[in-house]
């Protein structure tokens, strides 16, 4: 029996963000749903390894969605 593995890609490239910082100031009356920043990154990996997931993990001190 012969088993052959073909590696298509490994997750060896880190995402490269198009900006090193994303800082925005908002007025208190900004409308719900307003886009305040667009974060972009590129990853040279292919398929699943090139997928980038963004997540806000802190900053909402009042617990609102």
N, C-alpha and C positions, 0 to 999 in steps of 0.2 A: 504494500500500500504506500502510495506517495501522497503527501499533503503539500500543497503549494500555497503560500500566503503572498498576497500582493498588497503592499501598503500603498494606499492612494495619497494619504496625507497624515501628518501628525500635527498636533497643536504646538508648533514651534515658533510661531510668530505672534508677538503681542500686538494688541490694537495700537494704532498710532492716532492720537487725537489731533484734529485740525487746529486746535488752539490749546495752549497749556493751561489757561484759566478761563472760566466762564463766570463773569460777575455781572449782575444786573441789579439795578435799584428800581423798586416799584413804589408807586404812590399807594396810599392806603385805600383809595377808592377804585383800584383796578378791577375790572369786571371778571367774574368767574369764567374760566375757560379761555382767558387771554393767553396767547403764546408769548412767553417772555424770553425764551432762549431756545436755540436749536443746537443740540450737541451732536457732533459728527466725528466718527472715527473710521479708519480703514484697517482691515486685517488681511494680510496676504495669504492666509490659509484658505483652503477651499472647503466647500460643503459645510457640514456642521461645525467644523473647527474655525470657520471664518465668520460665524454668526456672533454678533455682538448684542448683549443684553444690557440695557440701561435701567438703573433703579435708583430712586431717591430713598436713602436710608436714614436720613435725619433732617431736622429743620422745621417740622410741624409740631411746635410745642403745645398747641391747643388740641391736638388729636383729631382735627377735621380732615376728611378725605380730600 
